[in-house]
Amino acid sequence: MQKVLVLVFSDLKYDARVTRQIKWLAEDHQVTAVCFSGRSDLPKVSFEEITMTSLTWPRKLALALALFFRFYGLANRIQHGYYHHLKHLKGFDFVIANDVETLPLAFQLAAGHPVIFDAHEYAPRHFEDKTWWRVLFAPWYHSLCKKYIPKVKGMTTVSSGLADEYNRHFGTRPLITTNATRYFDLKPQKVGQTIRLVHHGIINTSRKIEKMIDMMKILGNGYQLDLILMTPEYASSATQEYFNQLKQAVEKVSNVNILPSLPNEQIVPAINQYDMGIFLLEPVNFNYTHALPNKLFDFVQARLAIAIGPSLEMAKMVKEYNLGVISSNFETDELAKEIQKLSPEDIFAFKQNAHKHANALSEEENKNTFLKLLSTSSNDSNLRNG
């Protein structure tokens, strides 16, 4: 049985993509996962939990100076100096590096064995809507991609737009493994007099969640929105402040609620009771323009109709499978108009289409692609070593 090391700088309770990856691997591999927090529902997996670096003001200043003067090795040690805690990890046949920040550590721990890179975003343009990020982090992430992508034995990403951009700038087109979740054996629920909308996901200022709250003022009576928002334990003070602002905004709108967060595995069954999943994601940066997020596939598995803005990758999927409505722009009144056009019968028809295509839009194809990539990389490595 091959030994695989999975690296991710996140809390697995909120990271559905990496959790799926680990489950696939654990069926036939001995898996060790390095993360901020593991999961008790993955008993076959060994976890090495690391503590997210606390960026005090002196440490932030040191990081900013290191990035400004392009001392990227120092910057990595300041923000991700985990190697001395993990150097005892040895003897892996593969290392899976999730997101660009893990690549330096992945190659340190791989000791010459294959590294597979799963890019959840197009790293050099991740938060390009923020000036400080463009100045300090974008050049660093571009440098990491330029240095390490030619060295990886395989690469995956979430959508074709991101894959095309990696190929354009770094000469490697990743395989596509979408954020599709597993198949859930559920049925569409009938639509009641009040149209029940739901949105779930991580709190992030760039997502402008307040726009969906504003939309509910336009929709008014007859529509109800529940927000299931997740705030990681390591959330920044800015994220906490934004959450407080959202709670204050919701207090002024009678048809919006904020509900407690849920573990990933509980989300799909919980939202099956709703009528429509909504996501109005303004394309403030490249990754949002080409986003194809977990929640869209969760909506399908929950057998919901879908209401979104004209996000390129999401709109392509909604149109292909006739899953819901797409507004002409990213303004709240336009999406509200599209929702108001729908009768309960229209909504239920979209829910039935989600039911019809739930199997095709589940994780199975991604699982096969990912495991085949490992198998191919293993054979290539054995040929080179032999």
Secondary structure, DSSP 8 states (H G I E B T S, - for coil): --EEEEE-SSBGGG-HHHHHHHHHHHTTSEEEEEESB--TT-TT-EEEE-------HHHHHHHHHHHHTT-HHHHHHHHH--HHHHTT----SEEEEESGGGHHHHHHHHTTS-EEEEESS-GGGTTTTSHHHHHHHHHHHHHHHHHHGGG-SEEEES-HHHHHHHHHHHS---EE----------------SSEEEEEEEE--GGG-THHHHHHHHHH-TTEEEEEEEE--TT--HHHHHHHHHHHHHHTT-TTEEEE----HHHHHHHHTT-SEEEE-----SHHHHT---HHHHHHHHTT-EEEE---HHHHHHHHHHT-EEE-SSS-HHHHHHHHHT--HHHHHHHHHHHHHHTTTTSSHHHHHHHHHHHHHHHHHHHHHH-
